[in-house]
Amino acid sequence: MTEQHPELVAGRYQLVERIGQGGMGRVWRGVDQQLFGREVAVKEILFPPGMDDGDRAELVRRFTGEARAAVTLSHPGIITVHDVVEHRGAPVIVMELIRGQSLAAAIRSRGRLPVQRVAEIGAAMLDALAEAHGARIIHRDIKPDNVLLTKDRVVLTDFGIAHLADATTRLSHTGTVIGTPQYMPPEQLEGKRPTPANDLWALGATLYHAVEGHPPFDADGLHALAVAVFTRPHRPPAHAGPLAPVLDALLTKDPARRAGAGEAAEMLASVLRSSPPRTDASAGHEPGPAPAPDPGTAPVPEPDAAAEHASASTAPERAPSTTPPHQTPTAPDSGAAGTPRRPVPPAEDPPVPPSEEPAAVTLGATAKTRRGERPSARRPAFTWRSPLLGAALATLVTGSVLTWTLIRDDGARPGGAVGSGSGASSVTVVIGVDAPLSGGLSSMGVGIRNSADLAVRTANETRHVPGVRFEIKALDDGADPARGGPNAARFVSDEKVLGVVGPLNSGVARTLVAPLARADVVNVSPGNTDPVLTMGPDWAAGTTSRPYSTYFRTIATDVDQGPFAARYLHGEAKKTKLYVIDDASAHGTALTTGFTAAFTKLGGTVVGTEQVDPAERAFAGLAERVRTSGADAVYFGGYHDTAAPLSQQLKQAGVNIPLVGGDGIFDQQYLTANPKAEGDLATHIGVPAQESAAGRDFLARYRKAGYPEAAGWYGPYAYDATWTLIEAVKAVVRANDGTLPRNARAKLPQAVARLDFDGVTGPVAFDGAGDTVTRRLTVYTVHDGSWATVMSGPAPR
């Protein structure tokens, strides 16, 4: 079909003009000559070059079958398909002509959309998807280009066309990828059988793009983008406000844990109820009104366009590994990874005993339903993922009046004495624990929970705070950042929770800490190492600011690793010339920046610097540059999957010098993948508990308590984090004449900030940023195929 010689398709559709073309289709404005000249949109499907006749025939058959099924759909949010025909061996779809603008075009012309408008678009899209999924039709290619906006409709188009994108999960003969990977869930990229969950992920990615102005994942090239989708969480949204929990719920990597359509619709409804009504429902952008569509050139859905990839320099970092050598190391502290590389099997949150039921939270004058009460008959039934709705509510609490009271065991309100006299009744204080209790990091998460439980048992047995009985409330985050917000909502809504221990990894912390801070719930982590959490996003440039006055941690951070390694290499290992390499991640650059400054200050020389693609596995050229530089060691900032082949290829090239890294390479997989690892070094935050008398005493008490799981590396730090909250409660009670005040939550952060006591990991106290003043680290080396301790010591001052 050409513009010079318009054709008659199927003997009835006269093509008038071409109005768009993309990687998968060409769209024409046409006239149906058999229906009195009705205008239609005619989309001609374009096959990728290099596809053989057999593949073409199969794709035509599958597409035609589903597209014809789409003809049966009748919904104002779904473009009406009039006909599906073949023309010259290729499928052609005839649709209603919609005069409007695609969401993609709206974003390009105006930038990000207001939160309320995006919530309206999302609600309309969900309604349309529910209709399609009810007819067992899966779209498979939801993206801004396939969402049309008119004055009174939000319309999904291209149903059925995504069947061509069964090839989206693999390269065609020419290496061309069909489809739009920025909006594809991991299971679709992996080529698994499509389910409605695919469309829900794509919906989340589309709404994220609309409200943030860019897709949730950006990377330079398909491979890097796929790695990001599989292994890293989306960048935390900066403009989504109350919409953020909806995006997190939809962009959950595990489809079994992803929010369903009913839950997402309820969350969007909550966002819309919280937003002031807009005077013009057609307005969708900031600033200024939407442009009027050109009636001649912008009336139909825009065809698919090739995906555009941005620089990967802002891609969030992955998790450094932090497991001691006696365990199977994994990668817990994700500056952004959050989840282990291998899929985590679905696991339900642990049941909440009746005594731990969250109390009603009053938002302004409206009392919300207590968790566990029967929902309205008009509302969809919720699954275990119902706390996702709570995340939206927790976000809305920010500007509202949050009322709560602490109930004594005898049903009385606090404010009276909580002494241990015969007439006194004890007050129950709950300490929340957020940790991965399921999945690949569960061994460490369970150790954290058990250690917190041991601290609570000890406090109760010794009556450390007279008149107060402590309990823990442990919630599973699966090391998944999407579960941080919902868990925070559950802690906030439980009036007995005065503080939270955890989480393990920084990826979860980024979604957990903020809602806890808004509700004045103090949070002490035994495992997060991301400096941004305590020093703000500009700490590396020398500008520090404390984002959350309620957040503290009992373990050192990534800031300390580089200088600690520099001091060891220069002073103990007598290395004077270093080649410094990083993988461009925030974690990697934090390590190399600190290392370079400290090493040169000590008198060492950096003979070369380089950044590598974290997906790169061929380092022959780099190995040659290191060899000719005369370096006597390589310092690497990044993760084991890149460091292992780098180390191996250095040795194979005759560069027999150690590779030294941070806790990102301290992983059993580094040893498994690198037979040349002998002599390599890694720093790790913290010290083994066996090195101190207090640590050995903790381990003995832990064993005596009968926990079946090991305390793990983070157990002692979790014990001290829990004891921090216990000591803070004691200080608040003492300052209030032996009573627990009604505003105990608000008082606890200040009490934590003033603490100074001896813990099982050493002195426990916090600096002005909330970081521990006891910052100790350990150097390990690879010896006989295992990680072995070299030395431990304090972080450089």
Secondary structure, DSSP 8 states (H G I E B T S, - for coil): --SSS--EETTTEEEEEEEEE-SSEEEEEEEETTTTTEEEEEEEE---TT--HHHHHHHHHHHHHHHHHHTT---TTB--EEEEEEETTEEEEEEE---SEEHHHHHHHH-S--HHHHHHHHHHHHHHHHHHHHTT------SGGGEEE-SS-EEE--TTGGGGGGGGGS--TTS---S-GGG--HHHHTT----HHHHHHHHHHHHHHHHHSS-S---SSHHHHHHHHHHS-----SS-GGGHHHHHHHT-SSTTTS--HHHHHHHHHHHHHHS---S-TT--SSSS------TTTS-S-----------GGG----------TTS-------SS--S-SS-----------GGG-----EETTEE---TTS---TTS----TTTHHHHHHHHHHGGGS-EE----BTTS--SSSB--SSTT---EEEEEEEEE--SSTTHHHHHHHHHHHHHHHHHHHHHTSSTTEEEEEEEEE-TT-GGGHHHHHHHHHH-TTEEEEE--SSHHHHHHHHHHHHHTT-EEEESS---THHHH-TTGGGT----S-TTEEESS--HHHHHHHHHHIIIIIS---EEEEEE-SSHHHHHHHHHHHHHHHHTT-EEEEEEE--TT----HHHHHHHHHHT-SEEEEES-HHHHHHHHHHHHHTT----EEE-TTS-SHHHHHH-TT-TT-EEEEES--GGGSHHHHHHHHHHHHHT-SS--TTTHHHHHHHHHHHHHHHHHHHHHTTTB--TTHHHHHHHHHHT--EEETTEEE-B-TTS-BS--EEEEEEEETTEEEEEEEEE---
